[in-house]
Amino acid sequence: AYRDGVIYAVRNDAKVLSAIDARNGLVLWSAALPATEALTGNVIVTEGHVFASTESRTFAVDLLDPAHPV
């Protein structure tokens, strides 16, 4: 997902969601997702959250809190 110059993507092997600067490819921050299954589907970004999911769970990562809690 893309919003305001940031690409939000999941790494299935590490079960993390990362915010990546679209201009230079640097990882701005990452949040560990408590997933045990493969991450599937699209990543969705809103003004306040990024959503990622497995087949049975959906995770919301807070964009407004600097610690980006899940």
SEFIDO-632678 format. One line per field, with one value per atom (N, C-alpha, C): residue in one letter; chain; x, y, z. Coordinates in nm, 4 decimals, padded with zeros to 6 digits. Each point is the difference from the previous one (the first is absolute). Layout:
# residues N
pado = [A | ...]
lumdo = [A | ...]
u = [X | ...]
v = [Y | ...]
w = [Z | ...]
# end
This chain:
# residues 70
pado = [A | A | A | Y | Y | Y | R | R | R | D | D | D | G | G | G | V | V | V | I | I | I | Y | Y | Y | A | A | A | V | V | V | R | R | R | N | N | N | D | D | D | A | A | A | K | K | K | V | V | V | L | L | L | S | S | S | A | A | A | I | I | I | D | D | D | A | A | A | R | R | R | N | N | N | G | G | G | L | L | L | V | V | V | L | L | L | W | W | W | S | S | S | A | A | A | A | A | A | L | L | L | P | P | P | A | A | A | T | T | T | E | E | E | A | A | A | L | L | L | T | T | T | G | G | G | N | N | N | V | V | V | I | I | I | V | V | V | T | T | T | E | E | E | G | G | G | H | H | H | V | V | V | F | F | F | A | A | A | S | S | S | T | T | T | E | E | E | S | S | S | R | R | R | T | T | T | F | F | F | A | A | A | V | V | V | D | D | D | L | L | L | L | L | L | D | D | D | P | P | P | A | A | A | H | H | H | P | P | P | V | V | V]
lumdo = [A | A | A | A | A | A | A | A | A | A | A | A | A | A | A | A | A | A | A | A | A | A | A | A | A | A | A | A | A | A | A | A | A | A | A | A | A | A | A | A | A | A | A | A | A | A | A | A | A | A | A | A | A | A | A | A | A | A | A | A | A | A | A | A | A | A | A | A | A | A | A | A | A | A | A | A | A | A | A | A | A | A | A | A | A | A | A | A | A | A | A | A | A | A | A | A | A | A | A | A | A | A | A | A | A | A | A | A | A | A | A | A | A | A | A | A | A | A | A | A | A | A | A | A | A | A | A | A | A | A | A | A | A | A | A | A | A | A | A | A | A | A | A | A | A | A | A | A | A | A | A | A | A | A | A | A | A | A | A | A | A | A | A | A | A | A | A | A | A | A | A | A | A | A | A | A | A | A | A | A | A | A | A | A | A | A | A | A | A | A | A | A | A | A | A | A | A | A | A | A | A | A | A | A | A | A | A | A | A | A]
u = [00.0853 | -00.0853 | 00.0896 | -00.0497 | 00.0775 | -00.0828 | 00.0657 | -00.0658 | 00.1056 | -00.0116 | 00.0855 | 00.1493 | 00.0437 | 00.1420 | 00.0548 | -00.0885 | 00.0425 | -00.0672 | 00.0786 | -00.0512 | -00.0099 | -00.1142 | -00.0219 | -00.0058 | 00.0887 | 00.0096 | 00.0285 | -00.0443 | 00.0267 | 00.1128 | 00.0738 | 00.0983 | -00.0549 | -00.0408 | -00.0628 | 00.0985 | 00.1272 | 00.0972 | 00.0274 | -00.0089 | 00.0287 | -00.1259 | -00.1157 | -00.1272 | 00.0073 | 00.0485 | 00.0061 | -00.0662 | -00.0481 | -00.0483 | 00.1024 | 00.0469 | 00.0999 | -00.0539 | 00.0440 | -00.0272 | 00.1288 | -00.0081 | 00.1178 | -00.0120 | 00.1044 | 00.0025 | -00.0001 | -00.1004 | -00.0145 | 00.1088 | 00.0616 | 00.1034 | 00.1325 | 00.0383 | 00.1336 | 00.0044 | -00.1160 | -00.0062 | 00.0421 | 00.0294 | 00.0400 | -00.1204 | 00.0194 | -00.1058 | -00.0069 | -00.1165 | -00.0202 | -00.0273 | -00.0794 | -00.0314 | -00.0642 | -00.0004 | -00.0657 | -00.0756 | -00.1079 | -00.0792 | -00.0135 | 00.0376 | -00.0153 | -00.1479 | -00.0467 | -00.1399 | -00.0070 | -00.0957 | -00.0102 | -00.0692 | 00.0479 | -00.0615 | 00.0750 | -00.0745 | 00.0615 | -00.0237 | -00.0973 | -00.0311 | 00.0642 | -00.0036 | 00.0506 | -00.0857 | 00.0664 | -00.0712 | -00.0516 | -00.1285 | -00.0631 | -00.0774 | -00.0429 | -00.0848 | 00.0785 | -00.0730 | 00.0597 | 00.0237 | 00.1005 | 00.0221 | -00.0846 | -00.0705 | -00.0880 | 00.0459 | 00.0100 | 00.0412 | -00.1106 | -00.0271 | -00.0953 | 00.0759 | -00.0699 | 00.0661 | 00.0666 | -00.0582 | 00.0518 | 00.0541 | -00.0254 | 00.0412 | 00.0442 | 00.0806 | 00.0329 | -00.0535 | -00.0683 | -00.0596 | 00.0709 | 00.0300 | 00.0573 | -00.0714 | -00.0039 | -00.0785 | 00.0588 | -00.0437 | 00.0190 | -00.1370 | -00.0140 | -00.1322 | -00.1020 | 00.0471 | -00.0957 | 00.0085 | 00.0997 | 00.0158 | 00.0333 | -00.0426 | 00.0355 | 00.0713 | 00.1089 | 00.0804 | -00.0070 | -00.0167 | 00.0005 | 00.1222 | 00.0822 | 00.1186 | -00.0290 | 00.0190 | -00.0308 | 00.1062 | -00.0407 | 00.0938 | 00.0210 | -00.0932 | 00.0064 | 00.0871 | 00.0143 | 00.0859 | 00.1419 | 00.0987 | 00.1380 | 00.0572 | -00.0568 | 00.0468 | -00.0653 | -00.1021 | -00.0731 | -00.0444 | -00.0789 | -00.0477 | -00.0994 | -00.0046 | -00.0942 | -00.1275]
v = [-00.1173 | 00.1173 | 00.1232 | 00.1097 | 00.1233 | 00.1170 | 00.0864 | 00.1222 | 00.1019 | 00.1210 | 00.1125 | -00.0312 | -00.0632 | -00.0265 | -00.1203 | -00.0791 | -00.1179 | -00.1243 | -00.1045 | -00.1294 | -00.0881 | -00.0637 | -00.0910 | -00.1414 | -00.0861 | -00.1359 | -00.0982 | -00.1239 | -00.1052 | -00.0897 | -00.0550 | -00.1047 | -00.1261 | -00.0912 | -00.1216 | -00.0861 | -00.0039 | -00.0844 | 00.0490 | 00.1313 | 00.0562 | 00.0427 | -00.0046 | 00.0417 | 00.1430 | 00.0905 | 00.1414 | 00.0837 | 00.1163 | 00.1016 | 00.1124 | 00.0433 | 00.1062 | 00.1209 | 00.1176 | 00.1259 | 00.0375 | 00.0160 | 00.0202 | 00.1341 | 00.0809 | 00.1286 | -00.0264 | 00.0492 | -00.0267 | 00.0676 | 00.1041 | 00.0709 | -00.0731 | -00.0595 | -00.0582 | -00.1466 | -00.0587 | -00.1418 | -00.0336 | 00.1006 | -00.0262 | -00.0374 | -00.0974 | -00.0397 | 00.1038 | 00.0632 | 00.1034 | -00.0615 | -00.1041 | -00.0741 | -00.1328 | -00.0934 | -00.1296 | -00.0365 | -00.0741 | -00.0484 | -00.1510 | -00.0710 | -00.1458 | -00.0341 | -00.0900 | -00.0436 | -00.1344 | -00.0175 | -00.1258 | -00.1100 | -00.0215 | -00.0972 | -00.1321 | -00.1077 | -00.1318 | -00.0594 | 00.0534 | -00.0433 | 00.0947 | -00.0377 | 00.0862 | 00.1254 | 00.1121 | 00.1249 | -00.0050 | 00.0296 | -00.0098 | 00.1265 | 00.0138 | 00.1134 | 00.1286 | 00.1073 | 00.1318 | 00.0698 | 00.0863 | 00.0906 | 00.1237 | 00.0493 | 00.1158 | 00.1083 | 00.1227 | 00.1116 | 00.1056 | 00.0517 | 00.1091 | 00.1157 | 00.1006 | 00.1139 | -00.0381 | -00.0950 | -00.0321 | -00.1397 | -00.0913 | -00.1395 | -00.0637 | -00.1053 | -00.0886 | -00.1369 | -00.0661 | -00.1303 | -00.1069 | -00.1119 | -00.1175 | -00.1212 | -00.1099 | -00.1139 | -00.1344 | -00.1010 | -00.1396 | -00.0487 | -00.1290 | -00.0496 | 00.0089 | 00.0060 | -00.0001 | 00.1218 | 00.0871 | 00.1152 | 00.1253 | 00.1141 | 00.1295 | 00.0808 | 00.0644 | 00.0802 | 00.1463 | 00.0885 | 00.1437 | 00.0582 | 00.0710 | 00.0651 | 00.1506 | 00.0575 | 00.1411 | 00.0887 | 00.0861 | 00.0924 | 00.1276 | 00.0338 | 00.1256 | -00.0082 | -00.1176 | -00.0223 | -00.0256 | 00.0758 | -00.0183 | -00.1398 | -00.0764 | -00.1371 | -00.1000 | 00.0426 | -00.0832 | -00.1346 | 00.0046 | -00.1262 | -00.0708 | -00.1320 | -00.0836 | -00.0095]
w = [00.0000 | 00.0000 | 00.0000 | -00.0539 | -00.0104 | 00.0527 | 00.0776 | 00.0481 | 00.0379 | -00.0518 | 00.0378 | -00.0063 | -00.1062 | -00.0187 | 00.0735 | 00.0590 | 00.0752 | -00.0576 | -00.0211 | -00.0430 | 00.1243 | 00.0190 | 00.1124 | -00.0564 | 00.0504 | -00.0531 | 00.1123 | -00.0195 | 00.0979 | -00.0498 | 00.0959 | -00.0280 | 00.0625 | -00.0834 | 00.0494 | 00.0778 | -00.0413 | 00.0693 | 00.1421 | 00.0227 | 00.1320 | 00.0751 | -00.0668 | 00.0605 | 00.0518 | -00.0851 | 00.0354 | -00.1081 | 00.0423 | -00.0921 | 00.0048 | -00.1161 | -00.0058 | -00.0743 | 00.0457 | -00.0681 | -00.0721 | -00.1317 | -00.0832 | -00.0714 | 00.0080 | -00.0695 | -00.1502 | -00.0704 | -00.1432 | -00.0829 | 00.0513 | -00.0759 | -00.0021 | 00.1147 | 00.0078 | 00.0423 | 00.0317 | 00.0359 | 00.1409 | 00.0819 | 00.1382 | 00.0858 | 00.0879 | 00.0923 | 00.1109 | 00.0143 | 00.1018 | 00.1364 | 00.0020 | 00.1217 | -00.0382 | 00.0953 | -00.0200 | 00.1265 | -00.0168 | 00.1132 | -00.0126 | 00.1052 | 00.0013 | 00.0129 | -00.0851 | 00.0047 | 00.0709 | 00.0919 | 00.0744 | -00.0820 | -00.1195 | -00.0911 | 00.0071 | -00.0059 | -00.0104 | -00.1379 | -00.0722 | -00.1354 | -00.1001 | -00.1259 | -00.1059 | -00.0111 | -00.0235 | -00.0258 | -00.1429 | -00.0172 | -00.1313 | -00.0301 | -00.1214 | -00.0360 | -00.0132 | -00.0207 | -00.0195 | 00.1325 | 00.0019 | 00.1115 | -00.0297 | 00.1007 | -00.0162 | 00.0968 | -00.0494 | 00.0849 | 00.0023 | 00.1206 | 00.0186 | 00.0638 | 00.0418 | 00.0636 | 00.1314 | 00.0723 | 00.1324 | 00.0194 | -00.0937 | 00.0184 | -00.1303 | 00.0139 | -00.1114 | 00.0392 | -00.0925 | 00.0262 | -00.0824 | 00.0647 | -00.0662 | 00.0573 | -00.0761 | 00.0490 | -00.0412 | 00.0766 | -00.0356 | -00.0460 | -00.0220 | -00.0393 | 00.1122 | 00.1259 | 00.1115 | 00.0924 | -00.0180 | 00.0896 | -00.0795 | 00.0541 | -00.0570 | 00.1069 | -00.0387 | 00.0916 | -00.0417 | 00.0977 | -00.0241 | 00.0695 | -00.0747 | 00.0545 | 00.0052 | 00.1178 | 00.0228 | -00.0631 | -00.0909 | -00.0655 | 00.0807 | 00.0878 | 00.0731 | 00.1243 | 00.0558 | 00.1174 | -00.0508 | 00.0460 | -00.0474 | 00.0223 | 00.0945 | 00.0252 | -00.0958 | -00.0742 | -00.0986 | 00.0578 | 00.1085 | 00.0591 | -00.0924 | 00.0142 | -00.0764 | 00.0807]
# end
